[in-house]
């Protein structure tokens, strides 16, 4: 009689033999014949019902592993130009696999949205899980286009607003959706491209005048697919919420927990209070309270509010509007720690010693009432000796103790040595109609730094508590720079006459020494930007790999649950770990924690790009009236198609196209990150002072084109121009370069 294998033996066989997964293959492998096949069939059905296997026609497939031939959808190229794809048939519970497409010379060009049939190879020790070889292209999902409609005799065309694209689309007469000439429209691809002519598209939405100032952020919202309208079910659920009471909470209403935010803030999700520690064992120490809005009391696991918050991942901030993660009923009302009203909170009480080191902490689910909603400027003015009628009564009992505790934290920060980048933040100031009034750089006050240090300390306390309680959570992870990025930074530093130590374990203190060397020199901005570019981008993960930039072993986001889903997850973990109620982290949350971390890391990057694109468009609008002016700046980027110059007065980045740099050809040296003139040997590198003429500023695309006039005060050498009607000189052959096989790393640049 044939021996029936165990379930684990069957799963092991399928994992080791992904191409031999039909029932007859399994039967043959284990020598199962005759009536014993009935028992095998029963086992396979049980494995399928338990979710270990899924049946595809007559083949059983491990759902956590892709079949060797799969249907994929092509994604956008990454920063290195590599093309990745996502699986269309992924059924696993973990993180969706990352698939690198390896093109061959004979393959057709692939673009985002293309659907392909590909043969997959499982890989290990890479930043992707599979490598794919194209079998054939099988079609596309309708591609969305955002652009300006130009009416014609038979329909019209769409001119893209993406400054990186010059591809136009044809709109047939019956597919204009009533759009008028010059309107901003959203369209989708309509059928495959013919041999001649433009790709066809049909208009699906009309978005109005693209030159209207308030259309700028709307363009970014549509272009990046940011959800900006809440479904009716979500709004109904938000409107039905009632203020939380004291039931089951600690009464913290007597603590003078004040909020300190920007002057135009609409929501207040953190409040703080500090006082001298009366414990005789902690002489000179302080007690710091940080209270955070208890969003988890209103946004419960599996609810419509929860699903929508997770989908959005975070709030997105533009100069003229906010696309919130939560409806205003919560973000601007029930969850906001407004002055004088009782609000549910999760608070952490932290003890620090005289040197600013945390020596203890505890978490509390409570009800608080803030005595004041203050802004940074008035708090700083009060400490500097100029209190107003709001801050004067709070100066001695509340504000001065906050600054005393902050002074201790500054000492601990000096010892810890987090990365000290000096990169002023731009602030675009708009008039009421949305036009740009001015571009300034935000002030950095001690009031800002105080809140930052308190929030960092609270985030550390949250991570440490959950680790101690062995609770799953999402860490905020920031890994150290790659060796390649460090080598590039080291070369930039050496070119500026500075030094970055080599041959030792990198610490933020080493980078801070480099930044200190560059401080107050003409290379300060270059070194700060280059250091930032060498950093990986932070992300969310259930695995703790530490936070390099902050020089912390364990770090989690706890302090902004109104605007970040990651913080809501940490709140739920704290609730479950302390047994505070039934609204804590659920087993279902825990099962998909890694997938959630990947998703909200992606939504964060989406918001970052949308915010950056919007800033670019506002800056282009601001500069559009200065076309023809000579401006000063510094070379901020080098590419094979030209150089980028960051302008001094606005901080805008403009492109000097390669074709406009003098009359010679320039060779792009990727390793040295320079351009070299073929005739003069002139070298253009990062950080050089540049005088430019503003050639073009296009608000709709955010594109800024510049003409390079001088570098480091010296006019560009001018060679012979090509005579009209003649072909330009042939481009010299590129020198053969040696290429090293290096691991591809996903760029991570935000903490």
Secondary structure as UniProt FT lines:
FT   HELIX           7..16
FT   TURN            18..19
FT   HELIX           23..29
FT   TURN            30..31
FT   TURN            34..35
FT   HELIX           36..49
FT   TURN            50..51
FT   STRAND          53..56
FT   TURN            57..58
FT   STRAND          59..62
FT   TURN            63..64
FT   STRAND          69..74
FT   TURN            79..80
FT   STRAND          84..87
FT   TURN            88..89
FT   STRAND          99..101
FT   TURN            105..106
FT   TURN            112..113
FT   STRAND          114..122
FT   STRAND          130..140
FT   STRAND          144..152
FT   TURN            153..154
FT   STRAND          155..160
FT   TURN            163..164
FT   STRAND          168..171
FT   HELIX           173..175
FT   TURN            177..178
FT   TURN            181..182
FT   STRAND          183..189
FT   STRAND          199..209
FT   TURN            210..211
FT   TURN            213..214
FT   HELIX           215..223
FT   TURN            224..225
FT   HELIX           232..239
FT   TURN            247..248
FT   STRAND          250..251
FT   TURN            253..254
FT   STRAND          258..261
FT   TURN            263..264
FT   STRAND          270..276
FT   HELIX           280..282
FT   TURN            283..284
FT   STRAND          286..293
FT   HELIX           295..297
FT   TURN            301..302
FT   HELIX           304..312
FT   STRAND          316..317
FT   STRAND          322..323
FT   HELIX           328..329
FT   HELIX           330..334
FT   STRAND          342..352
FT   TURN            354..355
FT   STRAND          358..370
FT   STRAND          373..375
FT   HELIX           376..383
FT   TURN            384..385
FT   TURN            389..391
FT   HELIX           392..394
FT   HELIX           395..399
FT   HELIX           400..416
FT   STRAND          426..430
FT   TURN            432..433
FT   STRAND          436..441
FT   HELIX           446..468
FT   TURN            469..470
FT   STRAND          475..478
FT   HELIX           483..495
FT   TURN            496..497
FT   HELIX           508..518
FT   TURN            519..520
FT   TURN            522..523
FT   HELIX           524..534
FT   STRAND          539..541
FT   TURN            548..551
FT   TURN            561..563
FT   HELIX           565..578
FT   HELIX           587..591
FT   HELIX           593..623
FT   HELIX           624..626
FT   TURN            627..628
FT   STRAND          630..639
FT   TURN            640..641
FT   STRAND          642..647
FT   TURN            648..650
FT   STRAND          653..657
FT   HELIX           658..660
FT   TURN            662..663
FT   STRAND          666..669
FT   TURN            670..673
FT   STRAND          674..677
FT   TURN            678..680
FT   STRAND          683..684
FT   TURN            686..687
FT   STRAND          689..698
FT   TURN            699..702
FT   STRAND          703..711
FT   TURN            712..713
FT   STRAND          714..715
FT   TURN            724..725
//
